[in-house]
Amino acid sequence: MNEKTARVFNGWLGLTMDERQEFDKAVRDFREQNESGRTRIRESVRKTADARMETGPLGRGCPCCGR
């Protein structure tokens, strides 16, 4: 497994079972979309992730990748 995939998988492993189901559904929904639907989903996720992203020194690792 490459490093990028391992980081994402490590983040998935840190989710609760409900969060994993939500994530898996989001991936399935994304795969079923055409390119414009995928673009819309990417933009929506990016906005949500950017709005919630913690920046600056945290004193602990990234909640997704552990770095």
KEVO-505881 format. One record per atom (N, C-alpha, C): residue in one letter; atom name; residue number from 1; x, y, z. Coordinates in Angstrom, 3 decimals. Layout:
BEGIN
<r aa="A" at="CA" i="NUM" c1="X" c2="Y" c3="Z"/>
...
This chain:
BEGIN
<r aa="M" at="N" i="1" c1="0.866" c2="-1.173" c3="0.000"/>
<r aa="M" at="CA" i="1" c1="0.000" c2="0.000" c3="0.000"/>
<r aa="M" at="C" i="1" c1="0.911" c2="1.234" c3="0.000"/>
<r aa="N" at="N" i="2" c1="0.609" c2="2.187" c3="-0.864"/>
<r aa="N" at="CA" i="2" c1="1.445" c2="3.387" c3="-0.882"/>
<r aa="N" at="C" i="2" c1="1.125" c2="4.293" c3="0.306"/>
<r aa="E" at="N" i="3" c1="1.997" c2="5.265" c3="0.545"/>
<r aa="E" at="CA" i="3" c1="1.882" c2="6.116" c3="1.734"/>
<r aa="E" at="C" i="3" c1="0.573" c2="6.908" c3="1.773"/>
<r aa="K" at="N" i="4" c1="0.169" c2="7.447" c3="0.639"/>
<r aa="K" at="CA" i="4" c1="-1.054" c2="8.251" c3="0.588"/>
<r aa="K" at="C" i="4" c1="-2.282" c2="7.395" c3="0.926"/>
<r aa="T" at="N" i="5" c1="-2.337" c2="6.218" c3="0.344"/>
<r aa="T" at="CA" i="5" c1="-3.445" c2="5.298" c3="0.619"/>
<r aa="T" at="C" i="5" c1="-3.431" c2="4.873" c3="2.079"/>
<r aa="A" at="N" i="6" c1="-2.253" c2="4.602" c3="2.603"/>
<r aa="A" at="CA" i="6" c1="-2.140" c2="4.192" c3="4.002"/>
<r aa="A" at="C" i="6" c1="-2.628" c2="5.294" c3="4.943"/>
<r aa="R" at="N" i="7" c1="-2.329" c2="6.557" c3="4.623"/>
<r aa="R" at="CA" i="7" c1="-2.801" c2="7.662" c3="5.473"/>
<r aa="R" at="C" i="7" c1="-4.315" c2="7.745" c3="5.484"/>
<r aa="V" at="N" i="8" c1="-4.921" c2="7.615" c3="4.312"/>
<r aa="V" at="CA" i="8" c1="-6.389" c2="7.665" c3="4.243"/>
<r aa="V" at="C" i="8" c1="-6.995" c2="6.483" c3="4.987"/>
<r aa="F" at="N" i="9" c1="-6.431" c2="5.290" c3="4.788"/>
<r aa="F" at="CA" i="9" c1="-6.940" c2="4.105" c3="5.460"/>
<r aa="F" at="C" i="9" c1="-6.786" c2="4.224" c3="6.973"/>
<r aa="N" at="N" i="10" c1="-5.670" c2="4.778" c3="7.418"/>
<r aa="N" at="CA" i="10" c1="-5.459" c2="4.999" c3="8.851"/>
<r aa="N" at="C" i="10" c1="-6.523" c2="5.945" c3="9.408"/>
<r aa="G" at="N" i="11" c1="-6.872" c2="6.979" c3="8.659"/>
<r aa="G" at="CA" i="11" c1="-7.944" c2="7.888" c3="9.077"/>
<r aa="G" at="C" i="11" c1="-9.272" c2="7.164" c3="9.171"/>
<r aa="W" at="N" i="12" c1="-9.554" c2="6.306" c3="8.185"/>
<r aa="W" at="CA" i="12" c1="-10.799" c2="5.525" c3="8.183"/>
<r aa="W" at="C" i="12" c1="-10.857" c2="4.601" c3="9.394"/>
<r aa="L" at="N" i="13" c1="-9.718" c2="3.993" c3="9.743"/>
<r aa="L" at="CA" i="13" c1="-9.668" c2="3.103" c3="10.899"/>
<r aa="L" at="C" i="13" c1="-9.981" c2="3.835" c3="12.201"/>
<r aa="G" at="N" i="14" c1="-9.718" c2="5.139" c3="12.243"/>
<r aa="G" at="CA" i="14" c1="-9.982" c2="5.933" c3="13.439"/>
<r aa="G" at="C" i="14" c1="-11.431" c2="6.371" c3="13.581"/>
<r aa="L" at="N" i="15" c1="-12.268" c2="6.055" c3="12.603"/>
<r aa="L" at="CA" i="15" c1="-13.674" c2="6.442" c3="12.648"/>
<r aa="L" at="C" i="15" c1="-14.493" c2="5.445" c3="13.456"/>
<r aa="T" at="N" i="16" c1="-15.616" c2="5.927" c3="13.967"/>
<r aa="T" at="CA" i="16" c1="-16.567" c2="5.011" c3="14.596"/>
<r aa="T" at="C" i="16" c1="-17.249" c2="4.207" c3="13.495"/>
<r aa="M" at="N" i="17" c1="-17.970" c2="3.163" c3="13.875"/>
<r aa="M" at="CA" i="17" c1="-18.659" c2="2.345" c3="12.874"/>
<r aa="M" at="C" i="17" c1="-19.663" c2="3.186" c3="12.074"/>
<r aa="D" at="N" i="18" c1="-20.391" c2="4.078" c3="12.735"/>
<r aa="D" at="CA" i="18" c1="-21.345" c2="4.945" c3="12.026"/>
<r aa="D" at="C" i="18" c1="-20.622" c2="5.864" c3="11.049"/>
<r aa="E" at="N" i="19" c1="-19.482" c2="6.414" c3="11.471"/>
<r aa="E" at="CA" i="19" c1="-18.712" c2="7.297" c3="10.592"/>
<r aa="E" at="C" i="19" c1="-18.152" c2="6.525" c3="9.402"/>
<r aa="R" at="N" i="20" c1="-17.727" c2="5.285" c3="9.636"/>
<r aa="R" at="CA" i="20" c1="-17.237" c2="4.460" c3="8.530"/>
<r aa="R" at="C" i="20" c1="-18.342" c2="4.205" c3="7.515"/>
<r aa="Q" at="N" i="21" c1="-19.552" c2="3.924" c3="8.003"/>
<r aa="Q" at="CA" i="21" c1="-20.671" c2="3.694" c3="7.096"/>
<r aa="Q" at="C" i="21" c1="-20.982" c2="4.951" c3="6.291"/>
<r aa="E" at="N" i="22" c1="-20.935" c2="6.116" c3="6.953"/>
<r aa="E" at="CA" i="22" c1="-21.171" c2="7.387" c3="6.268"/>
<r aa="E" at="C" i="22" c1="-20.101" c2="7.620" c3="5.195"/>
<r aa="F" at="N" i="23" c1="-18.839" c2="7.359" c3="5.548"/>
<r aa="F" at="CA" i="23" c1="-17.736" c2="7.519" c3="4.600"/>
<r aa="F" at="C" i="23" c1="-17.905" c2="6.580" c3="3.404"/>
<r aa="D" at="N" i="24" c1="-18.177" c2="5.309" c3="3.683"/>
<r aa="D" at="CA" i="24" c1="-18.342" c2="4.325" c3="2.616"/>
<r aa="D" at="C" i="24" c1="-19.489" c2="4.705" c3="1.681"/>
<r aa="K" at="N" i="25" c1="-20.583" c2="5.214" c3="2.240"/>
<r aa="K" at="CA" i="25" c1="-21.720" c2="5.656" c3="1.419"/>
<r aa="K" at="C" i="25" c1="-21.310" c2="6.836" c3="0.546"/>
<r aa="A" at="N" i="26" c1="-20.544" c2="7.765" c3="1.108"/>
<r aa="A" at="CA" i="26" c1="-20.091" c2="8.922" c3="0.337"/>
<r aa="A" at="C" i="26" c1="-19.217" c2="8.486" c3="-0.840"/>
<r aa="V" at="N" i="27" c1="-18.353" c2="7.502" c3="-0.623"/>
<r aa="V" at="CA" i="27" c1="-17.500" c2="6.997" c3="-1.705"/>
<r aa="V" at="C" i="27" c1="-18.363" c2="6.331" c3="-2.780"/>
<r aa="R" at="N" i="28" c1="-19.330" c2="5.511" c3="-2.355"/>
<r aa="R" at="CA" i="28" c1="-20.223" c2="4.871" c3="-3.333"/>
<r aa="R" at="C" i="28" c1="-20.989" c2="5.916" c3="-4.135"/>
<r aa="D" at="N" i="29" c1="-21.541" c2="6.918" c3="-3.446"/>
<r aa="D" at="CA" i="29" c1="-22.294" c2="7.975" c3="-4.126"/>
<r aa="D" at="C" i="29" c1="-21.403" c2="8.714" c3="-5.118"/>
<r aa="F" at="N" i="30" c1="-20.165" c2="8.996" c3="-4.730"/>
<r aa="F" at="CA" i="30" c1="-19.224" c2="9.700" c3="-5.600"/>
<r aa="F" at="C" i="30" c1="-18.959" c2="8.882" c3="-6.869"/>
<r aa="R" at="N" i="31" c1="-18.742" c2="7.595" c3="-6.701"/>
<r aa="R" at="CA" i="31" c1="-18.446" c2="6.727" c3="-7.849"/>
<r aa="R" at="C" i="31" c1="-19.608" c2="6.640" c3="-8.834"/>
<r aa="E" at="N" i="32" c1="-20.825" c2="6.796" c3="-8.345"/>
<r aa="E" at="CA" i="32" c1="-22.006" c2="6.680" c3="-9.205"/>
<r aa="E" at="C" i="32" c1="-22.295" c2="7.949" c3="-10.003"/>
<r aa="Q" at="N" i="33" c1="-21.626" c2="9.042" c3="-9.686"/>
<r aa="Q" at="CA" i="33" c1="-21.877" c2="10.317" c3="-10.339"/>
<r aa="Q" at="C" i="33" c1="-21.146" c2="10.433" c3="-11.674"/>
<r aa="N" at="N" i="34" c1="-21.680" c2="11.305" c3="-12.545"/>
<r aa="N" at="CA" i="34" c1="-20.940" c2="11.669" c3="-13.746"/>
<r aa="N" at="C" i="34" c1="-19.911" c2="12.729" c3="-13.348"/>
<r aa="E" at="N" i="35" c1="-19.128" c2="13.220" c3="-14.290"/>
<r aa="E" at="CA" i="35" c1="-18.031" c2="14.136" c3="-13.954"/>
<r aa="E" at="C" i="35" c1="-18.527" c2="15.432" c3="-13.313"/>
<r aa="S" at="N" i="36" c1="-19.641" c2="15.982" c3="-13.775"/>
<r aa="S" at="CA" i="36" c1="-20.123" c2="17.227" c3="-13.163"/>
<r aa="S" at="C" i="36" c1="-20.612" c2="16.975" c3="-11.734"/>
<r aa="G" at="N" i="37" c1="-21.216" c2="15.823" c3="-11.495"/>
<r aa="G" at="CA" i="37" c1="-21.636" c2="15.468" c3="-10.144"/>
<r aa="G" at="C" i="37" c1="-20.440" c2="15.279" c3="-9.227"/>
<r aa="R" at="N" i="38" c1="-19.373" c2="14.676" c3="-9.761"/>
<r aa="R" at="CA" i="38" c1="-18.155" c2="14.484" c3="-8.973"/>
<r aa="R" at="C" i="38" c1="-17.503" c2="15.821" c3="-8.637"/>
<r aa="T" at="N" i="39" c1="-17.515" c2="16.724" c3="-9.598"/>
<r aa="T" at="CA" i="39" c1="-16.957" c2="18.061" c3="-9.352"/>
<r aa="T" at="C" i="39" c1="-17.736" c2="18.761" c3="-8.257"/>
<r aa="R" at="N" i="40" c1="-19.047" c2="18.671" c3="-8.302"/>
<r aa="R" at="CA" i="40" c1="-19.901" c2="19.294" c3="-7.285"/>
<r aa="R" at="C" i="40" c1="-19.606" c2="18.704" c3="-5.894"/>
<r aa="I" at="N" i="41" c1="-19.454" c2="17.391" c3="-5.830"/>
<r aa="I" at="CA" i="41" c1="-19.152" c2="16.734" c3="-4.551"/>
<r aa="I" at="C" i="41" c1="-17.776" c2="17.163" c3="-4.051"/>
<r aa="R" at="N" i="42" c1="-16.776" c2="17.190" c3="-4.949"/>
<r aa="R" at="CA" i="42" c1="-15.427" c2="17.616" c3="-4.545"/>
<r aa="R" at="C" i="42" c1="-15.456" c2="19.008" c3="-3.935"/>
<r aa="E" at="N" i="43" c1="-16.148" c2="19.936" c3="-4.590"/>
<r aa="E" at="CA" i="43" c1="-16.216" c2="21.312" c3="-4.092"/>
<r aa="E" at="C" i="43" c1="-16.915" c2="21.373" c3="-2.741"/>
<r aa="S" at="N" i="44" c1="-17.985" c2="20.637" c3="-2.587"/>
<r aa="S" at="CA" i="44" c1="-18.722" c2="20.621" c3="-1.321"/>
<r aa="S" at="C" i="44" c1="-17.864" c2="20.060" c3="-0.188"/>
<r aa="V" at="N" i="45" c1="-17.186" c2="18.962" c3="-0.458"/>
<r aa="V" at="CA" i="45" c1="-16.339" c2="18.347" c3="0.567"/>
<r aa="V" at="C" i="45" c1="-15.175" c2="19.262" c3="0.910"/>
<r aa="R" at="N" i="46" c1="-14.573" c2="19.861" c3="-0.097"/>
<r aa="R" at="CA" i="46" c1="-13.450" c2="20.769" c3="0.132"/>
<r aa="R" at="C" i="46" c1="-13.870" c2="21.941" c3="1.017"/>
<r aa="K" at="N" i="47" c1="-15.027" c2="22.515" c3="0.738"/>
<r aa="K" at="CA" i="47" c1="-15.506" c2="23.642" c3="1.562"/>
<r aa="K" at="C" i="47" c1="-15.752" c2="23.202" c3="2.998"/>
<r aa="T" at="N" i="48" c1="-16.369" c2="22.046" c3="3.169"/>
<r aa="T" at="CA" i="48" c1="-16.640" c2="21.537" c3="4.511"/>
<r aa="T" at="C" i="48" c1="-15.339" c2="21.239" c3="5.245"/>
<r aa="A" at="N" i="49" c1="-14.412" c2="20.579" c3="4.575"/>
<r aa="A" at="CA" i="49" c1="-13.133" c2="20.219" c3="5.204"/>
<r aa="A" at="C" i="49" c1="-12.328" c2="21.470" c3="5.546"/>
<r aa="D" at="N" i="50" c1="-12.290" c2="22.454" c3="4.639"/>
<r aa="D" at="CA" i="50" c1="-11.541" c2="23.687" c3="4.889"/>
<r aa="D" at="C" i="50" c1="-12.134" c2="24.463" c3="6.056"/>
<r aa="A" at="N" i="51" c1="-13.461" c2="24.465" c3="6.173"/>
<r aa="A" at="CA" i="51" c1="-14.118" c2="25.208" c3="7.251"/>
<r aa="A" at="C" i="51" c1="-13.829" c2="24.587" c3="8.609"/>
<r aa="R" at="N" i="52" c1="-13.600" c2="23.280" c3="8.649"/>
<r aa="R" at="CA" i="52" c1="-13.381" c2="22.579" c3="9.905"/>
<r aa="R" at="C" i="52" c1="-11.906" c2="22.313" c3="10.192"/>
<r aa="M" at="N" i="53" c1="-11.030" c2="22.623" c3="9.231"/>
<r aa="M" at="CA" i="53" c1="-9.627" c2="22.282" c3="9.379"/>
<r aa="M" at="C" i="53" c1="-8.987" c2="23.083" c3="10.502"/>
<r aa="E" at="N" i="54" c1="-8.260" c2="22.385" c3="11.357"/>
<r aa="E" at="CA" i="54" c1="-7.526" c2="23.032" c3="12.428"/>
<r aa="E" at="C" i="54" c1="-6.159" c2="23.419" c3="11.875"/>
<r aa="T" at="N" i="55" c1="-5.753" c2="24.646" c3="12.117"/>
<r aa="T" at="CA" i="55" c1="-4.462" c2="25.088" c3="11.629"/>
<r aa="T" at="C" i="55" c1="-3.605" c2="25.545" c3="12.792"/>
<r aa="G" at="N" i="56" c1="-2.324" c2="25.628" c3="12.554"/>
<r aa="G" at="CA" i="56" c1="-1.405" c2="26.072" c3="13.589"/>
<r aa="G" at="C" i="56" c1="-0.951" c2="24.913" c3="14.442"/>
<r aa="P" at="N" i="57" c1="-0.066" c2="25.201" c3="15.387"/>
<r aa="P" at="CA" i="57" c1="0.446" c2="24.125" c3="16.238"/>
<r aa="P" at="C" i="57" c1="-0.668" c2="23.529" c3="17.087"/>
<r aa="L" at="N" i="58" c1="-0.793" c2="22.230" c3="17.000"/>
<r aa="L" at="CA" i="58" c1="-1.880" c2="21.557" c3="17.705"/>
<r aa="L" at="C" i="58" c1="-1.405" c2="20.854" c3="18.968"/>
<r aa="G" at="N" i="59" c1="-0.111" c2="20.552" c3="19.027"/>
<r aa="G" at="CA" i="59" c1="0.382" c2="19.802" c3="20.159"/>
<r aa="G" at="C" i="59" c1="0.039" c2="18.319" c3="20.066"/>
<r aa="R" at="N" i="60" c1="-0.610" c2="17.938" c3="18.988"/>
<r aa="R" at="CA" i="60" c1="-0.927" c2="16.537" c3="18.736"/>
<r aa="R" at="C" i="60" c1="-0.945" c2="16.347" c3="17.228"/>
<r aa="G" at="N" i="61" c1="-1.015" c2="15.137" c3="16.787"/>
<r aa="G" at="CA" i="61" c1="-0.977" c2="14.842" c3="15.355"/>
<r aa="G" at="C" i="61" c1="-2.281" c2="15.145" c3="14.657"/>
<r aa="C" at="N" i="62" c1="-2.223" c2="15.079" c3="13.357"/>
<r aa="C" at="CA" i="62" c1="-3.408" c2="15.272" c3="12.506"/>
<r aa="C" at="C" i="62" c1="-4.440" c2="14.215" c3="12.848"/>
<r aa="P" at="N" i="63" c1="-5.711" c2="14.589" c3="13.031"/>
<r aa="P" at="CA" i="63" c1="-6.736" c2="13.600" c3="13.370"/>
<r aa="P" at="C" i="63" c1="-6.994" c2="12.609" c3="12.248"/>
<r aa="C" at="N" i="64" c1="-6.608" c2="12.957" c3="11.009"/>
<r aa="C" at="CA" i="64" c1="-6.836" c2="12.035" c3="9.880"/>
<r aa="C" at="C" i="64" c1="-5.650" c2="11.107" c3="9.672"/>
<r aa="C" at="N" i="65" c1="-4.468" c2="11.694" c3="9.481"/>
<r aa="C" at="CA" i="65" c1="-3.322" c2="10.872" c3="9.107"/>
<r aa="C" at="C" i="65" c1="-2.391" c2="10.540" c3="10.258"/>
<r aa="G" at="N" i="66" c1="-2.558" c2="11.194" c3="11.408"/>
<r aa="G" at="CA" i="66" c1="-1.722" c2="10.911" c3="12.559"/>
<r aa="G" at="C" i="66" c1="-0.395" c2="11.654" c3="12.588"/>
<r aa="R" at="N" i="67" c1="-0.099" c2="12.429" c3="11.565"/>
<r aa="R" at="CA" i="67" c1="1.170" c2="13.171" c3="11.517"/>
<r aa="R" at="C" i="67" c1="1.125" c2="14.383" c3="12.406"/>
